[in-house]
């Protein structure tokens, strides 16, 4: 949850900025901040498209404190012109894993490599009618291959940027803005819904239908409280009232599925503002039932391990020398070492000259072969007294 909440909050901020007609620069910076969560090692660069000259131009970066990216101008929109020109021409995602070895970069290779850029992933920003508005570029300082989630995240960012650019360019065209926002609303991967100021559903997207089991027609007109378990009514109402007063609130609650079972939900509520007046409340929620179940199981497992009268440790087999990363109180009681003196050590710190090397070798070989080991060896406590340790 610690990683997911900031993502959800950043995403809701973008929607808020667009809905409240915030300055374009502020919205662009919010999108850049959101992308930074998924691509922490990348530097974001945006290019605008000039339909008159059919070229791309780098927009000044006023959001990042990192070293500025090259200010490229008059880039032809053609196949074979780096990744950005190619992506703009093809209207699709284009990634260059290593600029130094890609022929498409022959005219820009020196500039980019000199600037310390070795990889570039480009995604076109398109209007609903496929009109080219610009390009999103992610620059890396080392050669970098893409990963499965990269394209979908860039596509989502491009949709948000397109919405912001259309609003800025054509504030009079409310119908176009509404249609684009509706497309984003309807295709959002999380459940999105709108409540009036009394708390009644006004609309919901497909994801809400899937998570709740109710159709949109069934939901419209009913009060949100009908879907919340009685024990969570009070704090859910408090969050709704806070959103009615202009706040953005993220919280957990429990909902009732159409079939009667309980869902653990993570919800963000924020106000719908039109002409500086709050007219409703947006809600975005996701099902965290499975995540909660796993968290509860891990908590019970940890509690059981800590209460076990046998000494238990866990080592990180992927790191050199297999350091101890977890120990329970019983291990400290047996050995005399407090936890802070155990963590980071290799298990051999309990051994001394009289420890049987054959038993040690048996343990080492069993770990290497991923086989169960059950042996007894002589170990020593912190005060130097020996004890026989059965290692399983």
PyMOL commands that set and color helices and strands:
alter all, ss='L'
color gray80, all
select helices_A, chain A and resi 2-19+24-38+82-90+99-101+103-105+109-114+148-169+174-187+206-212+216-219+224-227+230-244+289-307+329-335+339-342+347-350+357-368
alter helices_A, ss='H'
color red, helices_A
select strands_A, chain A and resi 43-50+55-58+75-76+94-96+119-126+132-140+191-195+201-204+249-256+262-274+277-287+313-315+324-327+375-380+386-391
alter strands_A, ss='S'
color yellow, strands_A
deselect
rebuild
show_as cartoon
